[in-house]
Amino acid sequence: LTIYGFFSTNSTVARPPAEHPTPAELEILQVLWDRRSGTVRDVMTTLDATRPRAYTTVMSLMNLMADKGLLRRRRDGRAYVYAPGVRRDTTLQRIVGDLVNRAFDGSASALVSNLLDHARPDREELEEIHRIISRFHKNKRGEP
């Protein structure tokens, strides 16, 4: 059955794959980046420390993530063991780059200003930020 000859009433419009992991996918990736690999139960146990989730919810999401290439999986007995299919540094760089471009019109200083206002880092963290900036300057000048 079609409507006006264009669309089937039973059809669904496929969403294009997201460019970045969703917040829920990122939570799972964080666990697996830290652990290197784990089963659905392993991931669920870690996530439950902050907010309980149903096993089937975590399993379904991890299977979708494997289908999208965000995770790799291998069978181990009756369970699957999952590992990250994407690198942490590359994924985070893409997310931050997208955030800088879309929300801060490409301005790193606007991002940093907002970040400092929001995070309110303590003295130790500010010193670490200064060291990071110093290393960045040295690397840009080609110093060791």
Solvent accessible surface area in square Angstrom, and as a share of the most:
residue,aa,sasa,rsa
1,L,174,0.87
2,T,83,0.48
3,I,81,0.41
4,Y,193,0.73
5,G,63,0.61
6,F,164,0.68
7,F,136,0.57
8,S,45,0.29
9,T,70,0.40
10,N,134,0.69
11,S,66,0.42
12,T,125,0.73
13,V,135,0.78
14,A,91,0.71
15,R,206,0.75
16,P,111,0.70
17,P,117,0.74
18,A,53,0.41
19,E,146,0.66
20,H,38,0.17
21,P,17,0.11
22,T,55,0.32
23,P,114,0.71
24,A,44,0.34
25,E,5,0.02
26,L,42,0.21
27,E,62,0.28
28,I,3,0.02
29,L,0,0.00
30,Q,66,0.29
31,V,12,0.07
32,L,0,0.00
33,W,27,0.10
34,D,104,0.54
35,R,115,0.42
36,R,194,0.71
37,S,42,0.27
38,G,4,0.03
39,T,33,0.19
40,V,9,0.05
41,R,132,0.48
42,D,45,0.23
43,V,0,0.00
44,M,23,0.10
45,T,87,0.51
46,T,60,0.35
47,L,12,0.06
48,D,50,0.26
49,A,91,0.71
50,T,115,0.67
51,R,135,0.49
52,P,108,0.68
53,R,38,0.14
54,A,57,0.44
55,Y,81,0.31
56,T,83,0.49
57,T,80,0.46
58,V,3,0.02
59,M,69,0.31
60,S,58,0.37
61,L,37,0.18
62,M,0,0.00
63,N,48,0.24
64,L,103,0.51
65,M,0,0.00
66,A,19,0.15
67,D,105,0.54
68,K,93,0.40
69,G,39,0.38
70,L,23,0.11
71,L,5,0.02
72,R,149,0.54
73,R,94,0.34
74,R,142,0.52
75,R,142,0.52
76,D,83,0.43
77,G,64,0.62
78,R,237,0.87
79,A,45,0.35
80,Y,82,0.31
81,V,19,0.11
82,Y,3,0.01
83,A,15,0.12
84,P,22,0.14
85,G,31,0.30
86,V,43,0.25
87,R,162,0.59
88,R,86,0.31
89,D,66,0.34
90,T,47,0.27
91,T,11,0.06
92,L,59,0.29
93,Q,129,0.57
94,R,153,0.56
95,I,42,0.22
96,V,70,0.40
97,G,30,0.29
98,D,34,0.18
99,L,75,0.37
100,V,22,0.13
101,N,102,0.52
102,R,189,0.69
103,A,64,0.50
104,F,41,0.17
105,D,137,0.71
106,G,44,0.42
107,S,39,0.25
108,A,66,0.51
109,S,85,0.55
110,A,34,0.26
111,L,33,0.17
112,V,66,0.38
113,S,57,0.37
114,N,77,0.40
115,L,95,0.47
116,L,60,0.30
117,D,89,0.46
118,H,158,0.71
119,A,58,0.45
120,R,185,0.68
121,P,22,0.14
122,D,92,0.48
123,R,190,0.69
124,E,131,0.59
125,E,93,0.42
126,L,67,0.33
127,E,69,0.31
128,E,64,0.29
129,I,48,0.25
130,H,122,0.54
131,R,119,0.43
132,I,84,0.43
133,I,80,0.40
134,S,57,0.37
135,R,126,0.46
136,F,118,0.49
137,H,95,0.42
138,K,89,0.38
139,N,108,0.55
140,K,142,0.60
141,R,156,0.57
142,G,66,0.64
143,E,71,0.32
144,P,164,1.03
